[in-house]
Structure formats: structure tokens, C-alpha cells
Amino acid sequence: MNYEPPAIYGIIGNPVERSLSPVMHNTAFKALKVNAVYKLFPLADAQDLKLFMEDLKEQDNPVFGLNVTVPYKEDVLPYLDSVDALADKIGAVNTIVIDHQRKLHGFNTDGPGFMSHLTELGFDFKGKRLAVLGAGGTARAIISVLCLLPEGPESIAVYNRTRGNADVLLEDLRQKIPVEKVRIVDEPEDLNIELADLLINTTNVGMKDSEALLIDAGALHKDMLVYDVIYNPQETKLLKEARARGARTSNGLGMLFFQGMLAFWHWSDVELDEEIKKIVRKSLGEASLRHGS
Ligand SMILES: NC(=O)c1ccc[n+]([C@@H]2O[C@H](COP(=O)([O-])OP(=O)(O)OC[C@H]3O[C@@H](n4cnc5c(N)ncnc54)[C@H](OP(=O)(O)O)[C@@H]3O)[C@@H](O)[C@H]2O)c1
């Protein structure tokens, strides 16, 4: 019998157990009849990461592509042989391609994934007033692509629980990106959500139903879109409150899908056809329902 071992892809992070990426990519591999499998690689700490990344260089290592999640999106940078221009500007990598010479190439598909989903939702950023909750890795990717838009928003107000982290993010981005439109505020009220066209939650707040909102729900209004990067639960308290006030709402499942499809393209050079994308998106939706229950 002629047995070819499958090429391995996967996600590194801590934790990774609840990731929906295996469903998405394994569905795509299956639909394309590709001999590959996507696995979870939980890495406990920096030492685990170091060993894993060094091992990727070995000629017989079967791993050819990775996603990177919390807390390693910046920590992987020193191990890479190249980082593409956008990931370099963002300062974080969520996708790694390993070529046949075992060279490691880093990309960031979170920002473009967000942008593709907002485009699908028909949101035009030109001249709009944006409010952002959070200043972690996801905020870094989203704010970067927003600042790089040729016809971008009028303003981007950012509130983060730890003001210092937001200041560091802005100073980091300022080295490589025009950030004049970004304003860090001290209190959630200073976001002026009453006047915002788009509110984006990039924090973890909302993953547990018991968590209080970071903002006053009374400020949400019908002329805005409220976007939560969280997709589990499908409708966070923030989205519920926004919907109750007539706002348009979206969770982050579409962003997850688009960032994943872009990662897949980086690994394989294959642009999936619409039929396969539909199958992949359906599997993702079903898996998110299962995880949410
Ligand atoms: N839809 C998608 O495709 C997608 C992609 C990536 C991530 N995500 C989701 O995005 C979320 C954030 O991920 P990340 O990678 O940006 O994480 P991260 O880098 O750890 O950042 C977490 C952010 O949330 C804030 N935060 C955490 N707990 C808080 C609390 N109790 N009260 C107020 N603020 C709090 C942190 O503020 P401090 O600075 O004060 O700690 C920080 O701004 C996660 O839920 C993740 O699943 C979704």
C-alpha cells in the first residue's frame, strides 16, 4: 500500500481547545480532497513556543502552515525568516507559511478578515465616526487596517480598561502607520457613542453572560452598526442591547471566516471557489452553534 503522510497545519496558542479553525480548514481540505489535516497545538509557555518554533526548521517536520493566537501573535516574530508588509506594520502575526526549504513567513489576516466582513455587510468607512473598545491584539490589527484605508473614517476613538496599554499600542503603530485620526480616551463616555456610526468591541468582555457592559447601553442608537469580534456566544449582551435599540449588529464569525480563508490562501495558493467557501462557512456556523450550547 502506498501511504503518503498528510501535510500538517494547525493553530498554536494558549488556550486553543475552543478554536473553530480546525472545523473550517479540515472542511476545506476534505472538500478539495487534499491530503492534509489541521490540528490544535496548545503551547503552555515561552519555552514550549521556542522548542516548537525551532523544530519547525527541521527538514522532516510535516507542518506547513500555522495560525497563531493569544498570547503568541507578537512572540513568534523573532522566529520568522520574513514578515509581510502589513503584519510588520501591525506588529503581530496570526498566520505562518513554512516553505519547502523550511523557511518561516509571517502574515496577519485578522485586519483584512475584519475588512472583508465589513465590506460584505456593506459598511462604507469613508468619513465615519468610529468607537473602539479594547487595545489588545485584535484592536491592533483592526485599527491598523482602518488607518491604512485610502478613504477611511473621520475619527477613531479608543477606550481601553488599562489606558497605558492603549497608549503603547498607539505609539507602536505611529512608527509605521498614519494614526492622526486615532484618539485614546479615558472613560467609555468619552467615546461619544451617541454620535458614532460604528462601535467595535475587540475586548473579551461578553464571552461570559454575567459580565457587565463596558459602556452605557443608553448611548447605543438606531443609526449605527455595532460589531462584536466575539462569536461565542453568538449574540453578546452588547449586541442584544444594541439590537433592542434598533442598531444593526454583527458578531465576529464572518471575520473569523474571512481571516481563515485568507490564511488558507497563503498556505496553498488556492483561492477556494464559491461552492467550497459556502460549505466551509456552513460548517463554521454549525460548529459555532455547537460550541455556544
Ligand atoms: N472574530 C475573529 O476573527 C477574532 C479574531 C481574533 C480575536 N477574536 C476575539 O477577540 C477577543 C480579544 O482577543 P485579543 O487577541 O485582542 O486579546 P488580547 O490581546 O488579550 O486583548 C484583550 C483586550 O480585552 C481587554 N479586556 C480583557 N478583559 C477585560 C475586562 N474584564 N474588562 C475590560 N477590558 C478587558 C484588554 O484590556 P487590558 O489592556 O486592560 O487588559 C484588552 O484590550 C477574544 O474574544 C477573541 O476570541 C476574534
The ligand as an SDF file (V2000), in Angstrom:
LIG
                    3D

 48 52  0  0  0  0  0  0  0  0999 V2000
  -13.6830   37.1850   15.1320 N   0  0  0  0  0  0  0  0  0  0  0  0
  -12.4060   36.9350   14.9380 C   0  0  0  0  0  0  0  0  0  0  0  0
  -11.9550   36.5400   13.8530 O   0  0  0  0  0  0  0  0  0  0  0  0
  -11.4440   37.1690   16.0520 C   0  0  0  0  0  0  0  0  0  0  0  0
  -10.0640   37.2280   15.7840 C   0  0  0  0  0  0  0  0  0  0  0  0
   -9.1950   37.4360   16.8530 C   0  0  0  0  0  0  0  0  0  0  0  0
   -9.7010   37.5700   18.1490 C   0  0  0  0  0  0  0  0  0  0  0  0
  -11.0430   37.5000   18.3590 N   0  0  0  0  0  0  0  0  0  0  0  0
  -11.5970   37.6770   19.7240 C   0  0  0  0  0  0  0  0  0  0  0  0
  -11.1980   38.9500   20.1750 O   0  0  0  0  0  0  0  0  0  0  0  0
  -11.1410   38.9650   21.5940 C   0  0  0  0  0  0  0  0  0  0  0  0
   -9.8540   39.6660   22.0400 C   0  0  0  0  0  0  0  0  0  0  0  0
   -8.7460   38.9360   21.5780 O   0  0  0  0  0  0  0  0  0  0  0  0
   -7.2840   39.6060   21.5820 P   0  0  0  0  0  0  0  0  0  0  0  0
   -6.4100   38.6770   20.8220 O   0  0  0  0  0  0  0  0  0  0  0  0
   -7.3440   41.0150   21.1370 O   0  0  0  0  0  0  0  0  0  0  0  0
   -6.9310   39.5420   23.1520 O   0  0  0  0  0  0  0  0  0  0  0  0
   -5.8540   40.3960   23.9530 P   0  0  0  0  0  0  0  0  0  0  0  0
   -4.7390   40.8060   23.0900 O   0  0  0  0  0  0  0  0  0  0  0  0
   -5.5840   39.6240   25.1860 O   0  0  0  0  0  0  0  0  0  0  0  0
   -6.6520   41.7540   24.3510 O   0  0  0  0  0  0  0  0  0  0  0  0
   -7.7330   41.7020   25.2360 C   0  0  0  0  0  0  0  0  0  0  0  0
   -8.3740   43.0960   25.3400 C   0  0  0  0  0  0  0  0  0  0  0  0
   -9.5650   42.9700   26.1270 O   0  0  0  0  0  0  0  0  0  0  0  0
   -9.4570   43.8280   27.2640 C   0  0  0  0  0  0  0  0  0  0  0  0
  -10.0990   43.1780   28.3980 N   0  0  0  0  0  0  0  0  0  0  0  0
   -9.9610   41.8770   28.7770 C   0  0  0  0  0  0  0  0  0  0  0  0
  -10.7240   41.6340   29.8680 N   0  0  0  0  0  0  0  0  0  0  0  0
  -11.3480   42.8030   30.1770 C   0  0  0  0  0  0  0  0  0  0  0  0
  -12.2560   43.1980   31.2020 C   0  0  0  0  0  0  0  0  0  0  0  0
  -12.7010   42.3240   32.1130 N   0  0  0  0  0  0  0  0  0  0  0  0
  -12.7010   44.4770   31.2250 N   0  0  0  0  0  0  0  0  0  0  0  0
  -12.2810   45.3510   30.2840 C   0  0  0  0  0  0  0  0  0  0  0  0
  -11.4210   45.0470   29.2860 N   0  0  0  0  0  0  0  0  0  0  0  0
  -10.9510   43.7840   29.2370 C   0  0  0  0  0  0  0  0  0  0  0  0
   -7.9860   44.0350   27.4760 C   0  0  0  0  0  0  0  0  0  0  0  0
   -7.7830   45.2340   28.2030 O   0  0  0  0  0  0  0  0  0  0  0  0
   -6.4530   45.4780   29.1100 P   0  0  0  0  0  0  0  0  0  0  0  0
   -5.4300   46.0800   28.1690 O   0  0  0  0  0  0  0  0  0  0  0  0
   -6.9070   46.4200   30.1640 O   0  0  0  0  0  0  0  0  0  0  0  0
   -6.0380   44.1380   29.6480 O   0  0  0  0  0  0  0  0  0  0  0  0
   -7.5070   44.1380   26.0210 C   0  0  0  0  0  0  0  0  0  0  0  0
   -7.8170   45.3920   25.4940 O   0  0  0  0  0  0  0  0  0  0  0  0
  -11.2730   37.4960   22.0390 C   0  0  0  0  0  0  0  0  0  0  0  0
  -12.5930   37.2940   22.4800 O   0  0  0  0  0  0  0  0  0  0  0  0
  -11.0120   36.7270   20.7520 C   0  0  0  0  0  0  0  0  0  0  0  0
  -11.6860   35.4740   20.7240 O   0  0  0  0  0  0  0  0  0  0  0  0
  -11.9210   37.3100   17.3480 C   0  0  0  0  0  0  0  0  0  0  0  0
  1  2  1  0
  2  3  2  0
  2  4  1  0
  4  5  1  0
  4 48  2  0
  5  6  2  0
  6  7  1  0
  7  8  2  0
  8  9  1  0
  8 48  1  0
  9 10  1  0
  9 46  1  0
 10 11  1  0
 11 12  1  0
 11 44  1  0
 12 13  1  0
 13 14  1  0
 14 15  2  0
 14 16  1  0
 14 17  1  0
 17 18  1  0
 18 19  2  0
 18 20  1  0
 18 21  1  0
 21 22  1  0
 22 23  1  0
 23 24  1  0
 23 42  1  0
 24 25  1  0
 25 26  1  0
 25 36  1  0
 26 27  1  0
 26 35  1  0
 27 28  2  0
 28 29  1  0
 29 30  1  0
 29 35  2  0
 30 31  1  0
 30 32  2  0
 32 33  1  0
 33 34  2  0
 34 35  1  0
 36 37  1  0
 36 42  1  0
 37 38  1  0
 38 39  2  0
 38 40  1  0
 38 41  1  0
 42 43  1  0
 44 45  1  0
 44 46  1  0
 46 47  1  0
M  CHG  2   8   1  16  -1
M  END
$$$$
